[in-house]
Each structure stands twice: as C-alpha cells, then as structure tokens.
Amino acid sequence: MFLFFNNTIFSNTLNFEQDVYAAYSQYGKKINKFSYLLGLRAETTDRKIDLIQTNEIFDKKFTEFFPTVNLGLEFNSIALHTNYQTPSDFLDYYLILNLSFQKLNSVA
C-alpha cells in the first residue's frame, strides 16, 4: 500500500499545448543509369506550457528542416542505391545512412 502526500512546495498544475505544422516536398529524376530523389520536410512547432500555481508561462516556437537524399546507379545486372535522411524525432536527431545492392530483374 502506498500513501500519497501532495507536497505543495514541489507541486504544480500545468496546461500543455503543442501544435506541429509540417510540409514536405520532393523532386527526382533519372538520367541514363543514374537516378536521384531529393526531399525536404519542414516542421514548425508552437509549444506553450502554463504553470498554474506559479503563474509562469513558457512559449517556444521553432522551425526545423529534415533533408532526404536518395541516389541510385545501375550497372549491367546490379543496381546500387544509397540514401541519407534526418528523421524528425522529439528526443534527439539521428542520421540514417543506408547502402543497398539489388540484382536487377531478380525474382524474390
């Protein structure tokens, strides 16, 4: 059994509001055996935290950009693909770098 004690010195009630607006655009093209796809995601975040007991308000508005690049090159019977992207992540940003080989016209 647990006993709950509300310590008003370290307690507060808060209202948290967050709006995220995003847009994504991409462009790609194939030139002979080389192909590319470029993308850009833009996110604007509007965050408001209202601490009721202490009457403190924290407003933060920020914009972030997340690019994507996909490249491909075809050889005789093999295609080489690589991509780079920075996904949106609320805790941290990380990179994904991927290199893959494919056999053209292969049956899975």
DRENRONU-26799 format. One line per 3 residues: for each residue z, y, x of N, C-alpha, C. Coordinates in nm, 2 decimals, always signed. Atoms other than C-alpha are relative to their C-alpha. Layout:
% DRENRONU-26799
Z Y X Z Y X Z Y X ~ ...;
***
This chain:
% DRENRONU-26799
+0.00 -0.12 +0.08 +0.00 +0.00 +0.00 +0.00 +0.12 +0.09 ~ +0.01 -0.13 -0.08 -0.09 +0.35 +0.13 +0.05 +0.11 -0.09 ~ -0.05 -0.12 +0.07 +0.08 +0.67 +0.04 -0.08 +0.12 +0.05;
+0.08 -0.12 -0.03 -0.14 +0.98 +0.02 +0.08 +0.12 +0.00 ~ -0.07 -0.13 -0.01 +0.00 +1.31 +0.13 -0.10 +0.11 +0.03 ~ +0.09 -0.11 -0.02 -0.20 +1.63 +0.10 +0.06 +0.10 +0.08;
-0.05 -0.10 -0.09 -0.12 +1.85 +0.40 -0.09 +0.12 -0.02 ~ +0.08 -0.12 +0.03 -0.24 +2.19 +0.28 -0.04 +0.09 +0.12 ~ +0.04 -0.07 -0.12 -0.24 +2.33 +0.63 -0.13 -0.05 +0.06;
+0.12 +0.05 -0.06 -0.52 +2.10 +0.73 -0.10 -0.05 -0.11 ~ +0.09 +0.04 +0.11 -0.69 +2.06 +0.39 -0.08 +0.12 -0.05 ~ +0.08 -0.10 +0.05 -0.97 +2.25 +0.23 -0.10 -0.07 -0.10;
+0.10 +0.05 +0.09 -1.22 +2.20 -0.05 -0.13 +0.07 +0.04 ~ +0.12 -0.07 -0.04 -1.58 +2.27 +0.02 -0.12 -0.03 -0.09 ~ +0.12 +0.02 +0.07 -1.91 +2.31 -0.15 -0.11 +0.00 +0.10;
+0.11 +0.02 -0.10 -2.21 +2.18 +0.05 -0.13 +0.00 -0.07 ~ +0.14 -0.01 +0.05 -2.57 +2.28 -0.03 -0.10 -0.01 +0.11 ~ +0.10 +0.01 -0.10 -2.87 +2.19 +0.16 -0.14 -0.02 -0.06;
+0.14 +0.01 +0.04 -3.24 +2.24 +0.09 -0.09 -0.02 +0.12 ~ +0.09 +0.03 -0.11 -3.51 +2.09 +0.31 -0.14 +0.02 -0.06 ~ +0.14 -0.02 +0.04 -3.87 +2.21 +0.27 -0.09 -0.05 +0.12;
+0.08 +0.05 -0.10 -4.14 +2.03 +0.46 -0.15 +0.00 -0.03 ~ +0.15 +0.00 +0.01 -4.52 +2.04 +0.52 -0.05 -0.08 +0.12 ~ +0.06 +0.08 -0.11 -4.74 +1.80 +0.72 -0.15 +0.02 -0.01;
+0.15 -0.01 -0.01 -5.10 +1.84 +0.84 -0.04 -0.09 +0.12 ~ +0.06 +0.08 -0.11 -5.32 +1.62 +1.05 -0.15 +0.01 +0.01 ~ +0.15 -0.01 -0.02 -5.67 +1.62 +1.20 -0.03 -0.11 +0.10;
+0.04 +0.11 -0.08 -5.85 +1.33 +1.35 -0.15 -0.01 +0.02 ~ +0.14 +0.01 -0.03 -6.19 +1.25 +1.50 -0.03 -0.12 +0.09 ~ +0.04 +0.10 -0.09 -6.38 +0.97 +1.66 -0.13 +0.04 +0.07;
+0.11 -0.03 -0.08 -6.62 +1.04 +1.95 -0.04 -0.12 +0.08 ~ +0.04 +0.12 -0.07 -6.81 +0.74 +2.07 +0.11 -0.11 -0.01 ~ -0.10 +0.10 +0.00 -6.54 +0.49 +2.17 +0.14 +0.06 +0.01;
-0.13 -0.07 -0.01 -6.26 +0.75 +2.19 +0.04 +0.06 -0.14 ~ -0.05 -0.06 +0.13 -6.05 +0.85 +1.88 +0.13 +0.06 +0.02 ~ -0.13 -0.06 +0.00 -5.76 +1.08 +1.82 +0.04 +0.05 -0.14;
-0.05 -0.05 +0.13 -5.54 +1.19 +1.54 +0.12 +0.08 +0.04 ~ -0.11 -0.09 -0.03 -5.31 +1.49 +1.57 +0.07 +0.05 -0.13 ~ -0.07 -0.04 +0.12 -5.04 +1.58 +1.33 +0.12 +0.09 +0.03;
-0.11 -0.08 -0.02 -4.77 +1.83 +1.29 +0.08 +0.01 -0.14 ~ -0.09 -0.02 +0.11 -4.47 +1.83 +1.05 +0.09 +0.11 +0.02 ~ -0.10 -0.12 -0.01 -4.27 +2.15 +0.99 +0.10 -0.02 -0.11;
-0.11 +0.01 +0.09 -3.93 +2.14 +0.83 +0.08 +0.13 +0.01 ~ -0.09 -0.11 +0.00 -3.73 +2.44 +0.72 +0.13 -0.05 -0.08 ~ -0.13 +0.04 +0.07 -3.36 +2.37 +0.63 +0.08 +0.12 -0.03;
-0.09 -0.10 +0.04 -3.14 +2.60 +0.44 +0.13 -0.06 -0.04 ~ -0.13 +0.07 +0.02 -2.77 +2.49 +0.46 +0.11 +0.11 -0.02 ~ -0.11 -0.09 +0.04 -2.47 +2.66 +0.30 +0.13 -0.09 -0.02;
-0.13 +0.07 +0.02 -2.11 +2.54 +0.34 +0.10 +0.11 -0.04 ~ -0.10 -0.10 +0.06 -1.84 +2.73 +0.13 +0.13 -0.07 +0.00 ~ -0.14 +0.05 +0.00 -1.48 +2.66 +0.22 +0.08 +0.08 -0.10;
-0.06 -0.07 +0.12 -1.29 +2.74 -0.10 +0.14 +0.06 +0.04 ~ -0.14 -0.05 -0.02 -0.92 +2.77 +0.02 +0.00 +0.11 +0.11 ~ +0.00 -0.10 -0.10 -1.00 +2.98 +0.33 -0.11 +0.11 -0.02;
+0.10 -0.10 +0.03 -1.29 +3.17 +0.17 -0.09 +0.03 +0.11 ~ +0.10 -0.01 -0.11 -1.52 +3.10 +0.46 -0.14 -0.05 -0.05 ~ +0.14 +0.05 +0.03 -1.90 +3.07 +0.42 -0.08 -0.01 +0.12;
+0.09 +0.03 -0.11 -2.13 +2.92 +0.67 -0.14 -0.02 -0.05 ~ +0.14 +0.01 +0.04 -2.50 +2.98 +0.62 -0.08 -0.03 +0.13 ~ +0.09 +0.03 -0.12 -2.76 +2.83 +0.86 -0.14 -0.03 -0.06;
+0.14 +0.03 +0.03 -3.14 +2.84 +0.82 -0.07 -0.02 +0.12 ~ +0.07 +0.02 -0.13 -3.36 +2.69 +1.08 -0.13 -0.08 -0.03 ~ +0.13 +0.06 +0.02 -3.72 +2.56 +1.12 -0.02 -0.09 +0.13;
+0.03 +0.09 -0.11 -3.82 +2.26 +1.33 -0.14 -0.06 -0.01 ~ +0.14 +0.06 +0.00 -4.16 +2.11 +1.43 +0.01 -0.13 +0.07 ~ +0.01 +0.13 -0.05 -4.24 +1.75 +1.49 -0.14 -0.05 +0.01;
+0.14 +0.03 -0.02 -4.57 +1.67 +1.65 -0.03 -0.15 +0.01 ~ +0.04 +0.14 -0.01 -4.76 +1.34 +1.64 -0.14 +0.00 +0.07 ~ +0.13 +0.02 -0.06 -5.05 +1.23 +1.87 -0.03 -0.15 +0.01;
+0.04 +0.14 +0.00 -5.24 +0.91 +1.83 -0.14 +0.00 +0.08 ~ +0.12 +0.01 -0.08 -5.51 +0.82 +2.09 -0.05 -0.15 +0.00 ~ +0.06 +0.13 -0.01 -5.75 +0.52 +2.09 -0.12 +0.00 +0.08;
+0.12 +0.02 -0.09 -6.01 +0.38 +2.33 -0.04 -0.14 -0.02 ~ +0.06 +0.13 +0.02 -6.24 +0.09 +2.26 -0.07 -0.04 +0.12 ~ +0.07 +0.06 -0.11 -6.36 -0.14 +2.53 -0.09 -0.11 -0.07;
+0.09 +0.11 +0.06 -6.60 -0.44 +2.48 +0.06 -0.07 -0.12 ~ -0.06 +0.07 +0.11 -6.38 -0.65 +2.27 +0.15 +0.03 -0.02 ~ -0.14 -0.03 +0.01 -6.04 -0.48 +2.31 +0.01 +0.15 -0.03;
-0.03 -0.14 +0.03 -5.90 -0.15 +2.17 +0.14 +0.03 +0.05 ~ -0.13 -0.05 -0.05 -5.62 +0.04 +2.34 +0.04 +0.12 -0.08 ~ -0.06 -0.11 +0.08 -5.40 +0.26 +2.12 +0.13 +0.04 +0.06;
-0.13 -0.05 -0.03 -5.11 +0.48 +2.21 +0.03 +0.12 -0.09 ~ -0.04 -0.11 +0.09 -4.91 +0.73 +2.01 +0.13 +0.06 +0.05 ~ -0.12 -0.08 -0.04 -4.64 +0.99 +2.06 +0.05 +0.07 -0.13;
-0.05 -0.08 +0.12 -4.42 +1.13 +1.78 +0.15 +0.03 +0.02 ~ -0.14 -0.04 +0.00 -4.09 +1.31 +1.74 +0.04 +0.00 -0.15 ~ -0.04 +0.00 +0.14 -3.95 +1.20 +1.40 +0.12 +0.09 -0.03;
-0.12 -0.08 +0.04 -3.70 +1.42 +1.21 +0.12 -0.09 -0.01 ~ -0.13 +0.08 +0.01 -3.35 +1.28 +1.25 +0.11 +0.10 +0.00 ~ -0.11 -0.10 +0.01 -3.04 +1.47 +1.14 +0.10 -0.01 +0.11;
-0.10 +0.02 -0.10 -2.82 +1.32 +1.41 -0.05 +0.04 +0.14 ~ +0.05 -0.02 -0.14 -3.05 +1.35 +1.72 -0.15 -0.01 -0.01 ~ +0.15 +0.01 -0.01 -3.41 +1.38 +1.82 -0.03 -0.11 +0.10;
+0.04 +0.10 -0.10 -3.58 +1.09 +1.99 -0.15 -0.01 +0.00 ~ +0.14 +0.01 -0.01 -3.92 +1.01 +2.11 -0.04 -0.15 -0.02 ~ +0.06 +0.13 +0.01 -4.13 +0.71 +2.03 -0.13 +0.00 +0.07;
+0.12 +0.01 -0.08 -4.39 +0.62 +2.28 -0.04 -0.14 -0.01 ~ +0.04 +0.13 +0.04 -4.59 +0.32 +2.18 -0.14 -0.03 +0.07 ~ +0.13 +0.04 -0.06 -4.87 +0.14 +2.37 -0.03 -0.14 -0.06;
+0.03 +0.13 +0.06 -5.05 -0.14 +2.20 -0.15 -0.04 +0.03 ~ +0.13 +0.05 -0.03 -5.35 -0.36 +2.27 -0.05 -0.08 -0.13 ~ +0.05 +0.08 +0.11 -5.57 -0.51 +2.00 -0.14 -0.06 +0.04;
+0.13 +0.06 -0.01 -5.86 -0.75 +2.00 -0.09 +0.04 -0.12 ~ +0.09 -0.04 +0.11 -6.15 -0.62 +1.80 -0.05 -0.12 -0.07 ~ +0.05 +0.10 +0.08 -6.27 -0.83 +1.52 +0.08 -0.14 +0.01;
-0.08 +0.12 +0.00 -5.98 -1.08 +1.56 +0.05 -0.03 -0.14 ~ -0.06 +0.05 +0.13 -5.85 -1.29 +1.27 +0.14 -0.02 +0.02 ~ -0.15 +0.02 -0.01 -5.48 -1.27 +1.21 +0.04 -0.13 -0.06;
***
